[in-house]
């Protein structure tokens, strides 16, 4: 971080889901001025963007940008290609819900906005414990992207120091939920389902729904998710 930079600004990637809402709450609790960023990338669970708007307002983000980015043009994921079904059962290997290079794309846009804002901190809700096997959710990935921040920006080569925060990366889903409850997150406003309908009701069967539901059980917290009947 540069000594003459305005302190306290951070860009938080906010999907509208449980994890990213918790990350926004953590950043706010840590004293950052929070700028929330969501991507409208053609995701089939488009209702998550309405959830992101609710969360950004509830948790006091200074600004919330939703940037359009059509990843359906390349497809390759059940979340961006309607011809690929969202799986109802866990499978071996990296699942078809993996969106090619998604976190790299999202963090790059967050980095660009951070450079404009004069912010040195990026927050992302990746998790390497209760996750689906995505390669861009691992600690080594986060470390590599932080190095990239220094090489790829004017602010970095002129002496600034970016930090990529992944505060949930070693937490269980139950611990994430307990943390969010302590920080005042209303999880009834969040949406994690890969196959949510337009009204924001969750399917209760996809991988993301299963991880979320199990997390509430293990945390001993009532699940506020609105499921389809």
N, C-alpha and C positions, 0 to 999 in steps of 0.2 A: 504494500500500500504506500502511495506517495504521501509524504508529510503534508504537502499543501493541498491534497485532495479533500473534497468535502466528505467528512466521515459519516458513517452510519447508513448509507444507502445500500440496498441489496435488491437483486432481481430474483424472484422466486417463481419457479415453474409451477403452475397451478392447473392441474387437469380437471379438478372437480371431485376427485376421489378422496378416499379416506387418508391415504398417505400424504398427498400433497397438501391437504388441509392442515394436517398435523405439522408439516414442515413450515407452513406459513405462520402457524401459532408459535412454533419454536423460534423462528426468526424475529417475530414481533416481541416475544418475551425476552429475547437476547438484546433488545434495544435497537434493532435495525429499523430504518425507514423502509417500509416494504413496498416494492413495485411488483405487482403480480402479472405474470405473462401466461396466456393460454393460447394454444394453437388449434385453429379450426382446419384440421388436415384431411377432412373427408371421412372421419371415423364413423362407423355405423352406429356407435353409441353417442350420437350427437348431443343428446340431452345432457351429457356431462358438462357442456359449456354453460348451460343455465345454472347448474350446480356451482360451477366455478365463479360465476357472477355473484351468487348468493354468499358464498364463502368469503370472497374478496371484500364484500361490503361488511359482512358480519365481523370479520377479523381486522378491519381497519386498514386495508391496503390504501396507500396514498393514490395509486393509480392502478387500473387493471386494463391491460391491452389484450384483445383477442385478434390474432393475426391469421388471415386466411392463407392456407398452404395446401394445395391439392395433391396429396400423396396417392390418391386413387389413380393418378396418371401412370404410376409405376406399379401399383398393386403389390402382390407378393405376400399379403397378410389377410387373415380372416377379418381383421378390423377395417381394412380398406378395400377389399374385393368381395362383393356380394356373392360371387360364385364359389367362395370358400366358406364352408360352414364353421361357425364357432363351435369348437369341440365341447361335448358334454361330459367327457371322461378324460382324466389325465393320460398323457401319452409319453412315450420315451423320447428323450432328446428335447431340442428346442421346439416349443409348440408353434402351431400355425398362427397364433395370435401375436407372435413377434413381428413388429413392423420394421423392415430393413432400415438400419441406421437412425432410428427415430430419436434416440436420446442425443446422438451427435448433432443431428439437424436442430433439435430444440435448444440444446445448450449453445450452439453457434448463434442462433438468433438472440438468445438471452445475453450472450457475450456482447453482441453488437449493441443491444440496447444499453447494457451496463456501461459500455465505453462512451456512449452518448450522454448518459446520466452522470458520469463521473463516479460510478459505483465500482467497487473492487470485489464484491462478494456475490456469488451465484449460489442458489439453493435448489436442490433437486431431491425428490422423494424416492430414490432408488433403494432397494432392499436386497441383501444377499442371503437372507435367512429364510423368510417365508415368501418366496418369489417363484416365478415360473420357469427359471432357467435361462433368462435372457442374458446374452453376453454383455450388454451395455448397462448392467446393474451391478457389476463387480467392482470391488475396491481398486483393482489395478486399472480399470477403465477410467474411474474418476481421477486417479493420479495422473494418468496419461493426458486426459483432457485439460487438467490444470496446467500441465507443462505446455500444451498447445496454446493456451491463453496467452502465455508470455511470448511465444514465437509469432503468433498470428495477428497481433494488434499493435497499433501505433503506441497505445498507452503502455503496453508491455515492454516493447523495445526501448521506450524512452525512460524506463526505470520503474514503472508501476508494478505492483504485485497483486495478481488476481488470486482469489481463493474460491475453490468449488467445495461447497459444504454438502455433505450427504449424511445428515444426522441420524437417519433411520437405518443405515446400511447394515448394522450389526444387531438390530433389534428384532424381536419376534413381533408378530402382528398383535398379540395380546399386550406387549409392552408399549407398542405404538399407540394402541387405543387408550391404555391407562395414562400415558403421557398427554394425549390430546384432551382427555376428560379433565385432567388437572389444569390444563391451560384454557379450558372453556370452549373447546370445539364442540359444536352441535353436529354429531355425525348423521343426524336425520336430514341434514342439508346436503350431504355428500352423495355421490353416485360412483360406484366402482364397477358395475356390471358391464361386461363386454357385449351383451345382447339386450341392453335396456330398450324399452319402447319409447315412443315420442313423448309420453307423459312422464318418463323418468322412473318407471317401475322396473325393478330388477328381476332377472329370470330365476335366480336362486340356484342355478345348475352349472353355470360356466366356472372355469377355474378361479377367476377373480371373486366371484360370489362365494365359492366354497372357502377360499382362504379368509375372506372377510368374515363370514359367518362363524368359522372356527375360532377366529380371533376374539370375537365377542364372547363366545362360550368360555374360552380359556382365561379371558380377562375378568369373567364374572360380571359382565355388564350386559344389560338388556339390549338386544339388537334393534335399532330404530329403523332399519332398512324397510322400504316399502317394496314388497315383492308382488309379482303378478300372481293372481289366483289361478 
